[in-house]
Amino acid sequence: MSGKPILCLDFDGVCHSYDSGWKGATNIPDEYVPGLFEFLEEVTKYFDVQVFSTRSHQEGGVEAMLAWFYDQRKLWRSRGGQSSFDPLTISFPTEKPPALVSLDDRCLLFTGAWPKAEELLAFKPWNKI
């Protein structure tokens, strides 16, 4: 326990660009969303970052995400990304954590007003607008 508040990041569409769509829990073909590693370098100073996904509870899913992060951070560095060579201090829970805040590409902020079904059906994630 770090004593830091938890920031829950969704994996597909937030960390992983998810351009190819779902290919199975262990098949993660696409690159990182631009800005991911710069963001993580900053927020891990203040938050206990936990990456949660549909993959999290599936066999091999956590290991696949760990390997993806390792490979993608190396790719980011090869493209000029500046960082320490310390491992990222992120974790991969198998159940949704009790986060202070979550970042997810397929969520709406609940403001106390219930949305209409039509609004929900018309929802599009950021990369489909």
N, C-alpha and C positions, 0 to 999 in steps of 0.2 A: 504494500500500500504506500503510495507516494504522498498522500495527503493532498494531492492536487485534484481539482474537480475533473470529472470524466467528460471528455469530448468523444462522442460516438460518430465515427465516419462510416457511411455505407461504402461498400467496395465498388460494385459495378455502377458506372455512371458518375462516380465521384472521384475515386482513385484511378480505377481502370476505365479507359474511355468507352468500353462496351460497344464499339462500332460494329462488331460482328454479331452481337446478340449472344444469347445463351448457347454455350457449346458443351455444357456439363460442368460439374463441380471442379474438376481438375484441369480443364482445358481453358486457359486464359490467353487468348491470342493477341489481344490489342495492347497498345502502349498506354502509358500514364496520361492523365489529363494534365495539360500544361499548367505549371504553377504548383503542382502537388508537392514536390520536394522542397521548394522554397517555403511553402506554407508549413509543412511538417517541421522544418528546421526552426521556425519561429514558434509555433504553438506548443511544441513539446516542452518548451521552457515553462509553460504556464498550466498545461493540461496533461492529464493521464489519457493519452490517445488510444482508443480501442476501436479496431476495425471489425465491423460486424456485417455479415452477408448471409444470403440464402445458402451460400457455400459452407458457412461456419459449422453447421451440424452434420454435413454430409461427409462420408468417408473420403479422406484425402484433401478435403477443401481447405482446411487451415494450412496444411503443408504446401499446397499449391499457391495460396496467397503469399505465404512467406517467401517462397522461391521467386514468385513474380516480383515482389518488392525488392528483393536482392538484385535480380537481373535488371529491373527497370531503373534502380538507383545508379547502377553501374553505367547504364545507357545514358542517363541524365548527366552524369559526371563526364562521360566521353564527349558530350555535346557542350561542355563548358560550365555545367552546373557546379557551383562552388559550395562545398560543405566540408565539415570535418569527416574523418574516416571512421568516427565512432558509429557503432550500430544505432539505428533509429530506435528510440525507446517507445515502441508501440506494441500493443498486445492484440490478440485475436480470440476474444471470448466465444464460447459456443452458444451462449444465450445472450439476448439483448441486455446490455448493461444499463444500470440506473444513472444515465448521463444527465449532467447539467444542461447540455445542449447537444443536438444531433445535426449532422449535415447529411442529407439524403436527396437524391435527384427526383424522387417520386413521392414527395410529401407536400402537404399543405399545412401552413401554420393555422392552428385552431385559435380563433379569436373570440370564441363564445357565440358566434353566429354560425348556424349550421348551413353548409353550402347546399345548393340545389343539385339534384341528380344530374341535370344537364351540365352544370359546371364541372362535376367530377368526371363525367363521360368525355368532356372536351379537354381534359388535362393532358399536357404534353411536357415531358422533361426538357430541361434546358437545351440539350443537344438535338432536339427534334423540332424546335421552334424556327 
